[in-house]
Structures are given as structure tokens and as C-alpha cells.
Amino acid sequence: MGESLFGVLNAGLIVGFNKDAPLAVVGSGFPAEITGVLGFAGLIALLYSWLTRRARRA
């Protein structure tokens, strides 16, 4: 239900703003792939350090 409501809202925004991606946060020149890889690696490192600290306390 929620996904179809978002689809209707998104279609209305596309027509209203006359843009392909009216909800886009960054432009098409943004290095999204490298940002995603670095963010994922950073999150893995953060979770690994958090987990090892919790394991030492147990």
C-alpha cells in the first residue's frame, strides 16, 4: 500500500516539476559509486570495532 502511494506521489511530482527525478538530492555529476563504497566500508569498520569492544567486556 505504502509503495503504491509513493509511486502516485512521485508521478505527481514528476509531472508537476517536469523533471525526471524531482526528489534528487545531488546532481548527476556526483561521485555516488565511490561515496557508497566508502560509506559501506566505514560502516563495516565502525560495526566491527563496536562488536569487538562488546565482546571484550563479556
MOJO-V561857 format. One record per pair of residues at least 12 apart in sequence whose C-alpha atoms are under 6 Angstrom apart, sorted by the first residue. I is the first residue (numbers start at 0). J is the second residue. Records with the same first field share a line. If there is no record, write none. Layout:
I=J ; J
//
This chain:
none
//
